[in-house]
């Protein structure tokens, strides 16, 4: 079994009443980030060293138990021994350590190890010295049998510092932290509120760096998250609140179309999709940083279909076909239904094509329909789009059917 030892003892610099582990990053305390990391590393017991049980620790306990771990608060290092068996492994995270989860999982996941830094690099950043050459990097995974040595030390010793020296004497493998992680802000020690505020924008950028930003709408959404995400999360705004804003905007757009303002309605639906993307990116930040156990909103895909249904409805309301005498009822719905089915079909056929990503961007589609509704013959534009997508589909199919050319003498292998 793996046990995690976290700490909530050190005061933040310049704030005697504030604790370093409670400094907020992305609207959650650093201690909450460490809890997520510990559970991702397989720790089924979480031990927090703290002077007293506070409301923050109660909330942390609820989060740990929701993730299936047992939670303990201890006031001294000696109380740790009964909680860690000799065959267990102990994960120790330094107070204020903020690390990108994928880096910590890679460096700590494969057995007993002490992460280190060159002393000339580590000490100015607030890390603790081990010896003349090395400083600890704020994280280590130790055999449980080393915990017995804490009983020989005075009770006022900090267990993290004591275990760092015990591990050094036991010759636990030391692994130097790559300097690139420090340079990119992927591994840092937060010591005061000013450092926490400076770290937040970079933290959000790191967690959105892998987002699939391949179309104008997704690019705008990522920019909004990187610009406003730290402020939104710091203020406690959860992604579902922003998603509710997208729902309200979509309903307003549909209502505008009902009253005949279809141009404004298309624009509102485009903005609703954009707001939904912002909410999804913020939710992804929370999941990737391990401060949310949720795998994402189960209705996300359904929301995309509902939004397409709203676009189709507004297209049908905007059409001038129903005004023509003798036209069968419902014929105005046919072109927009075909249009949005083609948009989805082409995405499934060739998801790797760069321009295909634009077809899934409802901000672009909404802007195009807005302009068409206001400035051009709408029904003509709608049919022209359908034909253009059909031609694109045929071209993609022809490209996929091209025979593989081979070179003479290669035995029939592709050139």
VOPAGU-2260 file (C-alpha; in pm, 1 decimal, decimal comma):
REM VOPAGU-2260
SITE   aa  ch    i         X         Y         Z
SITE  UNK   A    0       0,0       0,0       0,0
SITE  UNK   A    1     112,8     353,4     -67,0
SITE  UNK   A    2      70,4     623,8     193,7
SITE  UNK   A    3     104,0     997,0     126,1
SITE  UNK   A    4     242,6    1241,2     380,2
SITE  UNK   A    5     136,2    1600,8     319,9
SITE  UNK   A    6     204,0    1897,8     543,0
SITE  UNK   A    7      12,3    2203,8     658,2
SITE  UNK   A    8     249,9    2360,0     909,6
SITE  UNK   A    9     458,9    2632,4     741,9
SITE  UNK   A   10     337,1    2991,0     733,2
SITE  UNK   A   11     340,8    3168,8     399,1
SITE  UNK   A   12     616,0    3430,5     374,4
SITE  UNK   A   13     494,5    3768,4     498,1
SITE  UNK   A   14     164,7    3619,8     619,6
SITE  UNK   A   15     202,7    3472,6     967,4
SITE  UNK   A   16    -166,7    3377,3     976,8
SITE  UNK   A   17    -166,5    3211,4     634,5
SITE  UNK   A   18     -36,0    2862,0     567,3
SITE  UNK   A   19     167,9    2782,8     258,1
SITE  UNK   A   20     -30,5    2470,4     174,1
SITE  UNK   A   21    -354,6    2669,5     158,9
SITE  UNK   A   22    -234,1    2919,6    -100,7
SITE  UNK   A   23    -477,8    2899,8    -394,1
SITE  UNK   A   24    -386,8    2795,8    -747,1
SITE  UNK   A   25    -676,2    2782,2    -991,3
SITE  UNK   A   26    -927,8    2833,7    -712,6
SITE  UNK   A   27    -806,5    2532,6    -511,6
SITE  UNK   A   28    -539,1    2509,3    -244,6
SITE  UNK   A   29    -195,6    2368,0    -320,6
SITE  UNK   A   30    -275,5    2097,2     -65,8
SITE  UNK   A   31    -577,6    1999,3    -278,2
SITE  UNK   A   32    -351,8    1974,5    -584,9
SITE  UNK   A   33    -114,6    1751,9    -388,1
SITE  UNK   A   34    -402,6    1530,9    -280,3
SITE  UNK   A   35    -494,2    1470,5    -644,5
SITE  UNK   A   36    -133,7    1388,9    -728,0
SITE  UNK   A   37    -102,5    1149,1    -433,7
SITE  UNK   A   38    -414,1     958,9    -535,2
SITE  UNK   A   39    -298,5     944,0    -897,7
SITE  UNK   A   40      20,6     779,8    -767,8
SITE  UNK   A   41    -189,1     510,9    -603,2
SITE  UNK   A   42    -192,3     632,7    -242,5
SITE  UNK   A   43    -487,9     480,8     -59,2
SITE  UNK   A   44    -410,2     653,3     271,4
SITE  UNK   A   45    -356,3    1028,2     302,7
SITE  UNK   A   46    -184,7    1165,0     614,0
SITE  UNK   A   47    -168,9    1540,0     675,0
SITE  UNK   A   48      61,2    1687,2     936,8
SITE  UNK   A   49    -123,2    1983,0    1091,4
SITE  UNK   A   50    -155,7    2149,8    1429,1
SITE  UNK   A   51    -533,4    2118,7    1437,7
SITE  UNK   A   52    -829,7    2002,7    1231,9
SITE  UNK   A   53    -971,2    2295,2    1034,5
SITE  UNK   A   54   -1258,5    2343,7     790,9
SITE  UNK   A   55   -1007,4    2328,6     504,0
SITE  UNK   A   56    -889,1    1986,9     621,0
SITE  UNK   A   57   -1247,5    1865,2     657,2
SITE  UNK   A   58   -1312,4    1963,9     294,9
SITE  UNK   A   59    -990,9    1785,4     196,7
SITE  UNK   A   60   -1104,2    1476,7     385,9
SITE  UNK   A   61   -1431,0    1472,9     193,4
SITE  UNK   A   62   -1241,2    1499,2    -137,2
SITE  UNK   A   63   -1006,5    1214,7     -37,8
SITE  UNK   A   64   -1288,1     987,2      74,4
SITE  UNK   A   65   -1483,1    1065,2    -244,9
SITE  UNK   A   66   -1180,0     933,6    -432,6
SITE  UNK   A   67   -1170,0     616,1    -221,8
SITE  UNK   A   68    -880,8     699,7      15,3
SITE  UNK   A   69    -860,1     700,7     393,9
SITE  UNK   A   70    -769,9    1030,7     554,9
SITE  UNK   A   71    -576,8    1108,3     875,5
SITE  UNK   A   72    -460,5    1427,2    1045,7
SITE  UNK   A   73    -164,3    1400,5    1282,9
SITE  UNK   A   74       5,8    1661,3    1498,7
SITE  UNK   A   75     354,3    1506,4    1529,0
SITE  UNK   A   76     595,3    1292,5    1333,1
SITE  UNK   A   77     576,0    1008,4    1585,3
SITE  UNK   A   78     204,9     962,6    1510,2
SITE  UNK   A   79     300,9     863,8    1155,0
SITE  UNK   A   80     460,0     529,4    1250,6
SITE  UNK   A   81     135,9     337,9    1327,3
SITE  UNK   A   82      -6,9     445,6     991,1
SITE  UNK   A   83     276,9     313,3     774,2
SITE  UNK   A   84     372,5     -54,8     770,7
SITE  UNK   A   85     725,2    -170,5     686,9
SITE  UNK   A   86     608,4    -315,0     353,8
SITE  UNK   A   87     430,1       8,3     254,3
SITE  UNK   A   88     568,9     292,1      44,7
SITE  UNK   A   89     555,3     649,4     169,1
SITE  UNK   A   90     512,2     943,0     -68,1
SITE  UNK   A   91     633,4    1269,2      83,0
SITE  UNK   A   92     543,6    1599,7     -85,4
SITE  UNK   A   93     693,1    1924,7      38,8
SITE  UNK   A   94     458,4    2196,8     157,9
SITE  UNK   A   95     391,7    2442,5    -124,3
SITE  UNK   A   96     512,9    2208,3    -400,8
SITE  UNK   A   97     316,1    2254,1    -724,7
SITE  UNK   A   98     409,4    2005,2    -996,4
SITE  UNK   A   99     254,5    1911,7   -1328,3
SITE  UNK   A  100      95,9    1571,0   -1266,9
SITE  UNK   A  101     238,7    1395,9   -1573,5
SITE  UNK   A  102     592,8    1493,8   -1471,2
SITE  UNK   A  103     547,1    1381,3   -1111,8
SITE  UNK   A  104     389,6    1052,3   -1220,0
SITE  UNK   A  105     681,7     982,2   -1452,0
SITE  UNK   A  106     951,3    1067,8   -1197,9
SITE  UNK   A  107     797,7     912,3    -886,6
SITE  UNK   A  108     593,7     620,8   -1012,2
SITE  UNK   A  109     855,6     347,5   -1035,2
SITE  UNK   A  110     988,4     282,1    -687,1
SITE  UNK   A  111    1188,9     435,2    -400,8
SITE  UNK   A  112    1350,3     760,0    -513,6
SITE  UNK   A  113    1444,6    1103,4    -384,1
SITE  UNK   A  114    1415,0    1384,1    -637,4
SITE  UNK   A  115    1698,9    1634,6    -615,7
SITE  UNK   A  116    1829,3    1959,9    -760,8
SITE  UNK   A  117    2180,3    2107,0    -774,1
SITE  UNK   A  118    2220,3    2302,6    -452,9
SITE  UNK   A  119    2296,6    2629,5    -635,3
SITE  UNK   A  120    1966,2    2594,1    -819,6
SITE  UNK   A  121    1746,1    2456,0    -543,8
SITE  UNK   A  122    1831,1    2680,3    -248,0
SITE  UNK   A  123    1734,0    3015,0    -412,1
SITE  UNK   A  124    1400,4    2858,8    -509,1
SITE  UNK   A  125    1326,4    2759,9    -149,7
SITE  UNK   A  126    1412,5    2388,8    -162,7
SITE  UNK   A  127    1594,3    2225,4     128,1
SITE  UNK   A  128    1961,9    2130,9     123,8
SITE  UNK   A  129    2054,2    1762,6     148,9
SITE  UNK   A  130    2433,6    1786,4     135,0
SITE  UNK   A  131    2706,0    2008,4      -8,5
SITE  UNK   A  132    2602,3    1934,1    -367,9
SITE  UNK   A  133    2229,9    1853,9    -365,2
SITE  UNK   A  134    1900,9    1997,2    -250,7
SITE  UNK   A  135    1574,9    1811,1    -228,7
SITE  UNK   A  136    1321,2    1879,7    -504,2
SITE  UNK   A  137    1025,5    1856,5    -267,2
SITE  UNK   A  138     914,4    1500,8    -346,2
SITE  UNK   A  139    1028,3    1148,9    -258,1
SITE  UNK   A  140     894,4     795,5    -247,1
SITE  UNK   A  141    1040,8     590,1      38,8
SITE  UNK   A  142    1018,9     235,0     177,9
SITE  UNK   A  143     789,7     221,0     479,7
SITE  UNK   A  144    1058,2      59,0     695,3
SITE  UNK   A  145    1243,5     392,9     714,8
SITE  UNK   A  146     960,4     544,8     920,4
SITE  UNK   A  147    1081,5     360,7    1232,2
SITE  UNK   A  148    1385,1     590,0    1242,7
SITE  UNK   A  149    1156,9     888,4    1318,2
SITE  UNK   A  150    1109,1     748,6    1669,5
SITE  UNK   A  151    1475,2     816,6    1750,4
SITE  UNK   A  152    1444,3    1188,9    1672,0
SITE  UNK   A  153    1318,9    1471,9    1894,0
SITE  UNK   A  154     944,4    1533,8    1863,4
SITE  UNK   A  155     989,0    1888,2    1729,2
SITE  UNK   A  156    1166,1    1772,3    1409,5
SITE  UNK   A  157     985,5    1836,6    1084,0
SITE  UNK   A  158     913,3    1488,7     945,4
SITE  UNK   A  159     976,6    1595,4     584,4
SITE  UNK   A  160    1324,0    1725,1     668,9
SITE  UNK   A  161    1395,2    1426,5     890,0
SITE  UNK   A  162    1289,2    1176,1     623,5
SITE  UNK   A  163    1501,6    1355,9     363,7
SITE  UNK   A  164    1810,1    1295,9     576,1
SITE  UNK   A  165    1708,0     941,4     671,5
SITE  UNK   A  166    1665,6     859,8     301,7
SITE  UNK   A  167    2008,3    1006,3     226,7
SITE  UNK   A  168    2170,4     794,8     498,2
SITE  UNK   A  169    1983,9     484,9     371,2
SITE  UNK   A  170    2124,4     555,3      22,9
SITE  UNK   A  171    1787,0     570,9    -146,0
SITE  UNK   A  172    1831,6     637,2    -518,4
SITE  UNK   A  173    1853,9    1007,6    -596,1
SITE  UNK   A  174    1721,6    1134,2    -928,4
SITE  UNK   A  175    1800,5    1486,4   -1043,3
SITE  UNK   A  176    1502,4    1685,3   -1159,3
SITE  UNK   A  177    1541,4    1799,4   -1524,0
SITE  UNK   A  178    1622,1    2169,1   -1533,8
SITE  UNK   A  179    1367,1    2214,4   -1813,3
SITE  UNK   A  180    1083,6    2150,5   -1568,1
SITE  UNK   A  181    1193,1    2446,7   -1358,4
SITE  UNK   A  182    1247,8    2669,4   -1661,5
SITE  UNK   A  183     898,8    2597,5   -1796,0
SITE  UNK   A  184     731,2    2639,2   -1456,8
SITE  UNK   A  185     623,8    2275,4   -1450,5
SITE  UNK   A  186     779,3    2221,5   -1106,7
SITE  UNK   A  187     789,4    2498,5    -849,1
SITE  UNK   A  188     769,6    2576,9    -479,5
SITE  UNK   A  189     506,7    2837,5    -390,7
SITE  UNK   A  190     607,5    3030,8     -80,0
SITE  UNK   A  191     371,1    3328,7     -62,7
SITE  UNK   A  192      57,1    3472,9    -218,5
SITE  UNK   A  193     249,6    3685,3    -468,8
SITE  UNK   A  194     421,0    3373,7    -606,6
SITE  UNK   A  195      84,5    3198,1    -623,8
SITE  UNK   A  196     -64,0    3483,1    -831,0
SITE  UNK   A  197     235,6    3481,9   -1064,8
SITE  UNK   A  198     216,1    3105,3   -1107,2
SITE  UNK   A  199    -152,9    3087,3   -1202,0
SITE  UNK   A  200    -137,5    3218,1   -1562,6
SITE  UNK   A  201     150,3    2984,3   -1647,0
SITE  UNK   A  202     -29,7    2696,5   -1477,7
SITE  UNK   A  203    -338,5    2753,0   -1695,7
SITE  UNK   A  204    -125,4    2782,3   -2011,1
SITE  UNK   A  205      49,0    2454,0   -1933,9
SITE  UNK   A  206    -281,7    2272,8   -1885,5
SITE  UNK   A  207    -428,9    2413,3   -2208,7
SITE  UNK   A  208    -115,8    2365,3   -2420,4
SITE  UNK   A  209    -239,3    2028,5   -2547,5
SITE  UNK   A  210    -587,5    2153,5   -2637,4
SITE  UNK   A  211    -683,7    2092,1   -2998,3
SITE  UNK   A  212    -674,9    2452,5   -3121,2
SITE  UNK   A  213    -726,0    2401,2   -3494,3
SITE  UNK   A  214   -1002,8    2644,0   -3589,9
SITE  UNK   A  215   -1086,6    3009,2   -3520,3
SITE  UNK   A  216   -1350,3    2935,0   -3255,8
SITE  UNK   A  217   -1131,8    2693,8   -3060,1
SITE  UNK   A  218    -842,0    2940,7   -3086,0
SITE  UNK   A  219   -1059,6    3219,6   -2941,1
SITE  UNK   A  220   -1186,5    2989,5   -2663,2
SITE  UNK   A  221    -830,9    2889,5   -2568,7
SITE  UNK   A  222    -727,8    3257,5   -2566,7
SITE  UNK   A  223   -1017,6    3346,3   -2336,3
SITE  UNK   A  224    -926,1    3066,3   -2095,7
SITE  UNK   A  225    -560,9    3168,6   -2090,2
SITE  UNK   A  226    -653,0    3534,2   -2034,7
SITE  UNK   A  227    -946,2    3504,6   -1793,3
SITE  UNK   A  228    -914,7    3147,1   -1666,2
SITE  UNK   A  229    -692,0    3230,2   -1367,3
SITE  UNK   A  230    -929,9    3505,5   -1252,7
SITE  UNK   A  231   -1238,8    3288,1   -1304,1
SITE  UNK   A  232   -1095,3    2989,1   -1118,2
SITE  UNK   A  233    -943,8    3207,4    -847,2
SITE  UNK   A  234   -1286,7    3359,2    -789,8
SITE  UNK   A  235   -1430,3    3010,2    -747,3
SITE  UNK   A  236   -1622,6    3006,6   -1077,4
SITE  UNK   A  237   -1667,7    2643,5   -1165,7
SITE  UNK   A  238   -1695,5    2526,9   -1529,1
SITE  UNK   A  239   -2058,6    2419,0   -1489,9
SITE  UNK   A  240   -2155,3    2778,9   -1410,3
SITE  UNK   A  241   -2005,3    2893,0   -1740,9
SITE  UNK   A  242   -2180,8    2603,4   -1916,4
SITE  UNK   A  243   -2511,4    2732,0   -1776,3
SITE  UNK   A  244   -2428,7    3066,2   -1936,8
SITE  UNK   A  245   -2393,7    2885,6   -2270,6
SITE  UNK   A  246   -2738,0    2729,1   -2221,3
SITE  UNK   A  247   -2893,9    3069,1   -2148,8
SITE  UNK   A  248   -2727,6    3221,7   -2454,7
SITE  UNK   A  249   -2850,5    2937,4   -2677,7
SITE  UNK   A  250   -3207,8    2978,4   -2550,1
SITE  UNK   A  251   -3192,0    3353,9   -2609,9
SITE  UNK   A  252   -3069,9    3288,9   -2964,9
SITE  UNK   A  253   -3358,2    3050,4   -3032,1
SITE  UNK   A  254   -3600,8    3302,6   -2886,6
SITE  UNK   A  255   -3460,8    3575,3   -3110,3
SITE  UNK   A  256   -3515,3    3351,2   -3412,5
SITE  UNK   A  257   -3874,6    3285,1   -3304,7
SITE  UNK   A  258   -3943,7    3659,4   -3311,2
SITE  UNK   A  259   -3787,9    3694,9   -3654,3
SITE  UNK   A  260   -3438,6    3818,7   -3561,6
SITE  UNK   A  261   -3264,3    3518,8   -3708,6
SITE  UNK   A  262   -2938,5    3706,3   -3778,1
SITE  UNK   A  263   -2907,7    3789,6   -3408,2
SITE  UNK   A  264   -3018,3    3435,3   -3323,5
SITE  UNK   A  265   -2739,3    3277,4   -3529,9
SITE  UNK   A  266   -2487,0    3511,4   -3366,4
SITE  UNK   A  267   -2609,7    3415,0   -3017,2
SITE  UNK   A  268   -2585,9    3044,3   -3099,1
SITE  UNK   A  269   -2229,3    3097,9   -3221,4
SITE  UNK   A  270   -2142,9    3272,8   -2895,9
SITE  UNK   A  271   -2317,4    2996,1   -2698,1
SITE  UNK   A  272   -2090,3    2737,8   -2864,8
SITE  UNK   A  273   -1787,3    2953,4   -2782,2
SITE  UNK   A  274   -1890,3    2983,9   -2415,9
SITE  UNK   A  275   -1944,4    2607,5   -2402,0
SITE  UNK   A  276   -1591,3    2554,3   -2535,1
SITE  UNK   A  277   -1454,8    2782,6   -2262,3
SITE  UNK   A  278   -1641,1    2578,7   -1998,9
SITE  UNK   A  279   -1508,6    2253,7   -2147,6
SITE  UNK   A  280   -1151,2    2383,1   -2145,7
SITE  UNK   A  281   -1178,9    2495,2   -1783,1
SITE  UNK   A  282   -1320,1    2153,9   -1691,2
SITE  UNK   A  283   -1026,5    1994,3   -1873,7
SITE  UNK   A  284    -784,8    2210,3   -1671,6
SITE  UNK   A  285    -943,7    2084,2   -1349,9
SITE  UNK   A  286    -932,4    1720,9   -1462,4
SITE  UNK   A  287    -575,3    1735,0   -1591,7
SITE  UNK   A  288    -455,6    1905,0   -1273,9
SITE  UNK   A  289    -629,2    1628,8   -1072,5
SITE  UNK   A  290    -849,4    1866,5    -872,2
SITE  UNK   A  291   -1163,3    1706,7   -1015,3
SITE  UNK   A  292   -1249,2    1336,2   -1011,2
SITE  UNK   A  293   -1509,3    1383,6   -1287,3
SITE  UNK   A  294   -1439,2    1249,4   -1635,3
SITE  UNK   A  295   -1637,2    1535,0   -1785,7
SITE  UNK   A  296   -1999,8    1624,0   -1837,8
SITE  UNK   A  297   -2181,7    1319,3   -1977,4
SITE  UNK   A  298   -2414,8    1547,9   -2174,2
SITE  UNK   A  299   -2138,3    1729,4   -2365,5
SITE  UNK   A  300   -2196,9    1533,9   -2686,9
SITE  UNK   A  301   -2573,1    1566,6   -2648,8
SITE  UNK   A  302   -2529,3    1943,2   -2608,9
SITE  UNK   A  303   -2353,1    1955,1   -2947,6
SITE  UNK   A  304   -2647,1    1780,4   -3113,0
SITE  UNK   A  305   -2898,7    2005,9   -2939,0
SITE  UNK   A  306   -2708,9    2315,0   -3055,8
SITE  UNK   A  307   -2709,6    2181,7   -3413,0
SITE  UNK   A  308   -3084,5    2128,9   -3377,8
SITE  UNK   A  309   -3120,0    2495,4   -3279,1
SITE  UNK   A  310   -2917,1    2601,8   -3583,6
SITE  UNK   A  311   -3139,0    2386,8   -3807,5
SITE  UNK   A  312   -3452,6    2535,1   -3649,1
SITE  UNK   A  313   -3337,7    2891,7   -3711,7
SITE  UNK   A  314   -3242,5    2804,2   -4070,4
SITE  UNK   A  315   -3592,6    2669,2   -4128,8
SITE  UNK   A  316   -3751,0    2977,8   -3973,3
SITE  UNK   A  317   -3531,2    3206,2   -4184,0
SITE  UNK   A  318   -3613,5    3031,2   -4511,4
SITE  UNK   A  319   -3851,5    3208,2   -4751,9
SITE  UNK   A  320   -3976,3    2878,1   -4902,2
SITE  UNK   A  321   -4286,4    2849,0   -4676,2
SITE  UNK   A  322   -4411,9    3177,6   -4819,9
SITE  UNK   A  323   -4439,7    3018,7   -5168,2
SITE  UNK   A  324   -4789,4    2891,5   -5245,9
SITE  UNK   A  325   -4821,2    2515,8   -5289,8
SITE  UNK   A  326   -4492,5    2420,2   -5127,1
SITE  UNK   A  327   -4534,4    2113,4   -4901,5
SITE  UNK   A  328   -4502,1    2169,8   -4527,4
SITE  UNK   A  329   -4161,5    2094,0   -4384,3
SITE  UNK   A  330   -3963,1    2135,1   -4705,2
SITE  UNK   A  331   -3777,6    2430,6   -4553,0
SITE  UNK   A  332   -3622,6    2194,4   -4296,5
SITE  UNK   A  333   -3461,8    1968,5   -4554,9
SITE  UNK   A  334   -3159,4    2183,9   -4666,4
SITE  UNK   A  335   -3038,0    2271,6   -4312,8
SITE  UNK   A  336   -3078,2    1909,2   -4197,6
SITE  UNK   A  337   -2868,7    1790,6   -4493,9
SITE  UNK   A  338   -2613,4    2068,2   -4431,3
SITE  UNK   A  339   -2547,4    1976,2   -4068,6
SITE  UNK   A  340   -2549,5    1603,5   -4139,9
SITE  UNK   A  341   -2282,2    1661,7   -4406,0
SITE  UNK   A  342   -2078,0    1868,1   -4160,5
SITE  UNK   A  343   -2074,9    1578,6   -3915,6
SITE  UNK   A  344   -2024,3    1311,4   -4181,1
SITE  UNK   A  345   -1713,6    1476,8   -4326,3
SITE  UNK   A  346   -1569,2    1512,6   -3976,5
SITE  UNK   A  347   -1605,0    1138,8   -3925,7
SITE  UNK   A  348   -1465,4    1047,2   -4268,2
SITE  UNK   A  349   -1142,5    1248,7   -4251,2
SITE  UNK   A  350   -1085,0    1373,2   -3894,4
SITE  UNK   A  351    -714,6    1432,2   -3960,1
SITE  UNK   A  352    -759,2    1691,8   -4235,4
SITE  UNK   A  353    -677,3    2043,0   -4110,7
SITE  UNK   A  354    -969,3    2213,7   -4285,8
SITE  UNK   A  355   -1214,6    1951,9   -4157,0
SITE  UNK   A  356   -1173,5    2099,6   -3808,7
SITE  UNK   A  357   -1332,7    2418,2   -3937,1
SITE  UNK   A  358   -1649,3    2221,4   -4015,7
SITE  UNK   A  359   -1685,6    2130,6   -3649,3
SITE  UNK   A  360   -1639,8    2492,5   -3540,7
SITE  UNK   A  361   -1992,5    2617,4   -3474,5
SITE  UNK   A  362   -1860,0    2966,9   -3407,9
SITE  UNK   A  363   -1746,4    2983,4   -3773,1
SITE  UNK   A  364   -2069,2    2822,0   -3898,7
SITE  UNK   A  365   -2279,0    3056,9   -3686,1
SITE  UNK   A  366   -2088,9    3362,7   -3811,7
SITE  UNK   A  367   -2132,8    3246,6   -4172,8
SITE  UNK   A  368   -2507,2    3193,8   -4124,6
SITE  UNK   A  369   -2538,2    3532,9   -3952,8
SITE  UNK   A  370   -2377,7    3714,0   -4245,7
SITE  UNK   A  371   -2577,9    3511,7   -4498,0
SITE  UNK   A  372   -2903,0    3582,1   -4314,3
SITE  UNK   A  373   -2844,7    3958,0   -4314,3
SITE  UNK   A  374   -2668,3    4029,4   -4645,6
SITE  UNK   A  375   -2736,0    3749,4   -4895,8
SITE  UNK   A  376   -3022,4    3535,4   -5031,8
SITE  UNK   A  377   -3031,7    3287,3   -4744,9
SITE  UNK   A  378   -3189,0    2989,9   -4921,7
SITE  UNK   A  379   -2940,6    3018,1   -5210,7
SITE  UNK   A  380   -2643,7    3030,5   -4971,1
SITE  UNK   A  381   -2774,5    2729,0   -4780,2
SITE  UNK   A  382   -2800,2    2520,4   -5096,2
SITE  UNK   A  383   -2461,7    2641,0   -5219,1
SITE  UNK   A  384   -2306,6    2521,9   -4891,2
SITE  UNK   A  385   -2469,3    2180,5   -4927,6
SITE  UNK   A  386   -2334,7    2143,7   -5282,1
SITE  UNK   A  387   -1987,3    2260,2   -5173,8
SITE  UNK   A  388   -1977,9    1998,3   -4897,8
SITE  UNK   A  389   -2095,7    1725,9   -5136,6
SITE  UNK   A  390   -1819,0    1817,8   -5382,6
SITE  UNK   A  391   -1566,7    1815,0   -5095,2
SITE  UNK   A  392   -1690,7    1469,7   -4995,5
SITE  UNK   A  393   -1644,5    1336,2   -5350,0
SITE  UNK   A  394   -1292,5    1483,7   -5365,6
SITE  UNK   A  395   -1203,0    1321,0   -5034,0
SITE  UNK   A  396   -1343,1     989,0   -5151,8
SITE  UNK   A  397   -1144,7    1012,6   -5477,6
SITE  UNK   A  398    -829,4    1091,9   -5281,1
SITE  UNK   A  399    -885,9     789,6   -5058,7
SITE  UNK   A  400    -935,7     563,4   -5363,4
SITE  UNK   A  401    -609,6     664,0   -5535,7
SITE  UNK   A  402    -396,3     351,5   -5600,9
SITE  UNK   A  403     -72,0     323,5   -5409,3
SITE  UNK   A  404     217,3     373,3   -5649,5
SITE  UNK   A  405     501,6     122,6   -5638,8
SITE  UNK   A  406     857,0     129,1   -5766,9
SITE  UNK   A  407     996,7    -128,4   -6010,3
SITE  UNK   A  408    1187,7    -403,4   -5834,0
SITE  UNK   A  409    1043,9    -333,2   -5489,8
SITE  UNK   A  410     851,4    -657,4   -5486,3
SITE  UNK   A  411     514,0    -479,6   -5496,7
SITE  UNK   A  412     579,8    -273,9   -5184,9
SITE  UNK   A  413     455,4      85,3   -5168,8
SITE  UNK   A  414     708,7     343,5   -5278,9
